[in-house]
């Protein structure tokens, strides 16, 4: 697919087949992800890969139990936490692979660089006809000291983007996008603003 088509057809996939991903497929996605822009070329990212539907379902249960113990039942998390109360709910949607995009630095731009890498990974997945979904609800759990110790993630690292991967049962249709709100600015705009400011200063 051409890039515009890949971008336009990317979807958040929450329904997967039980077909496993090959390690080479995941490695290829990560190799694309690290082509993302990086401030001062720091490349402050690392990737933890968790494979196996049963393993990921078990982790989803741990995340669910922890979420229900927390006070996240308001704001943007509210609908998701309510869904987690359903015994059949899986925060990782029975995906066959999970990739943690993790910041290895506490520099100002590190998290943003990891976000860019995560988006590149999801676009690469779509180009390979694989589904993906960024599971932000699980981030707090992955950043617990106990969870980091379980996965041997250094305490000073920060899990930025937990992304599930798999073969979609189907590709959802687009919900559409509102027209872009674009504000064009030119030096002439500044000159007019300065003139208005001068007039107001004289009047005042």
C-alpha positions in Angstrom: 0.0 0.0 0.0 1.0 3.6 -0.5 1.6 5.6 2.7 -1.6 7.6 2.5 -3.5 4.4 2.2 -1.7 2.8 5.1 -2.4 5.8 7.3 -6.1 6.0 6.2 -6.7 2.3 6.8 -5.1 1.9 10.2 -7.6 0.9 12.8 -7.5 0.1 16.6 -8.2 -3.6 16.5 -9.9 -5.3 19.5 -10.9 -8.6 18.0 -8.2 -11.1 16.9 -7.9 -14.6 15.6 -5.9 -17.1 17.6 -3.2 -17.3 14.9 0.2 -16.5 16.4 2.7 -14.0 15.0 6.1 -15.2 14.0 9.0 -13.6 15.9 10.4 -12.3 12.6 7.1 -10.4 11.9 7.4 -8.6 15.3 11.1 -7.9 14.8 10.4 -6.4 11.4 7.8 -4.1 12.9 10.3 -3.0 15.5 13.0 -2.4 12.9 10.5 0.0 11.2 9.6 1.6 14.6 13.2 2.7 15.2 13.2 4.7 12.0 11.1 7.3 13.9 12.3 10.8 14.5 14.3 11.3 17.6 15.4 14.5 19.3 19.2 14.9 19.1 19.1 11.4 17.7 19.0 10.1 21.3 16.9 7.0 20.3 15.8 6.6 23.9 13.7 3.5 23.3 13.7 -0.2 24.0 11.1 -2.8 23.3 9.8 -5.7 25.5 8.0 -8.4 23.5 5.5 -10.7 25.2 4.2 -13.6 23.1 1.4 -16.1 23.5 -2.3 -15.6 23.8 -2.6 -17.5 27.1 0.3 -15.6 28.7 -1.2 -12.3 27.6 -4.7 -13.3 28.8 -3.2 -14.0 32.2 -1.5 -10.6 32.2 -4.8 -9.0 31.2 -6.4 -10.6 34.3 -3.7 -9.1 36.6 -4.2 -5.6 35.0 -8.0 -5.9 35.4 -7.8 -6.9 39.1 -5.4 -4.0 39.8 -7.5 -1.5 37.9 -10.6 -2.5 39.9 -8.7 -1.8 43.1 -7.8 1.8 41.9 -9.8 5.0 41.9 -9.7 5.3 38.1 -13.5 5.3 37.7 -13.7 8.8 36.5 -12.7 11.0 33.5 -11.3 9.4 30.4 -10.8 6.0 32.1 -14.4 5.7 33.4 -16.0 3.7 30.5 -13.0 1.4 30.4 -12.9 0.7 34.1 -16.6 0.0 34.0 -15.9 -2.5 31.2 -13.2 -4.1 33.3 -15.9 -5.0 35.8 -17.3 -7.5 33.3 -15.7 -10.9 34.0 -15.4 -11.6 30.3 -13.4 -8.4 29.6 -9.8 -8.7 28.5 -7.8 -5.4 28.5 -5.6 -7.0 25.8 -8.5 -8.3 23.8 -7.0 -11.8 23.5 -4.2 -10.6 21.2 -1.3 -13.0 20.4 1.5 -10.5 21.0 2.2 -7.4 23.1 5.0 -4.9 22.6 6.0 -2.5 25.3 7.7 0.7 23.9 9.8 1.8 26.8 11.7 5.1 27.4 15.3 4.4 28.5 15.9 8.0 29.4 14.2 10.6 31.6 15.2 13.4 29.1 12.4 15.8 28.2 11.8 14.4 24.7 12.2 10.7 25.5 8.5 9.9 26.0 7.6 11.9 22.8 10.2 9.9 20.8 8.7 6.7 22.1 5.3 7.9 21.0 6.7 8.5 17.5 8.2 5.0 17.5 4.9 3.5 18.7 3.0 5.2 15.8 5.6 3.9 13.3 5.1 0.4 14.7 1.3 0.6 14.3 1.6 1.9 10.7 4.1 -0.9 9.9 1.6 -3.4 11.3 -1.2 -2.1 9.1 1.2 -2.3 6.1 1.8 -6.0 7.0 -2.0 -6.6 7.3 -1.6 -7.0 11.1 -3.9 -5.3 13.6 -2.7 -3.2 16.6 -4.1 -1.2 19.5 -2.4 1.1 22.0 -3.6 0.0 25.4 -2.9 3.1 27.5 -5.1 1.8 30.3 -2.4 -0.7 31.2 0.4 1.8 31.4 0.1 2.5 35.1 0.3 -1.2 35.9 3.3 -1.8 33.7 5.1 1.1 35.5 4.6 -0.4 39.0 7.9 -1.4 40.6 6.6 -4.9 41.1 5.7 -5.3 37.4 9.0 -3.9 36.2 10.8 -6.4 38.4 8.7 -9.2 36.9 9.7 -8.3 33.4 13.2 -7.2 34.3 12.6 -3.6 33.2 15.0 -1.3 34.9 13.3 0.9 37.5 14.4 4.1 35.9 12.8 3.1 32.6 9.2 4.2 31.7 6.7 2.1 29.8 5.2 4.6 27.4 3.1 2.5 24.9 1.8 -1.0 25.5 0.7 -2.1 22.0 -1.1 -5.3 21.2 -0.7 -7.1 17.9 -2.4 -9.9 16.0 -4.3 -11.0 13.0 -7.7 -9.2 12.9 -10.9 -11.2 12.6 -12.0 -8.3 10.4 -11.0 -4.7 9.6 -13.5 -2.2 11.1 -14.9 0.5 8.9 -13.7 4.1 9.5 -15.5 6.3 12.0 -14.3 9.2 9.8 -12.4 12.3 10.7 -13.6 15.8 11.2 -12.0 18.3 8.8 -8.6 19.6 10.0 -8.7 22.9 11.8 -5.9 24.8 10.2 -4.7 28.3 11.1 -2.3 29.9 8.6 0.0 32.6 9.9 2.2 35.0 8.0 4.5 37.9 8.9 1.8 40.2 7.7 -0.4 39.0 10.5 2.2 40.0 13.0 2.5 43.5 11.4 -1.3 43.9 11.7 -1.1 42.8 15.3 1.7 45.2 16.1 -0.3 48.1 14.5 -3.4 47.2 16.5 -1.3 47.2 19.7 0.2 50.6 18.8 -3.3 52.0 18.2 -4.6 50.6 21.5 -1.5 52.1 23.3 -2.3 55.5 21.9 -6.0 55.3 22.7 -5.3 54.0 26.2 
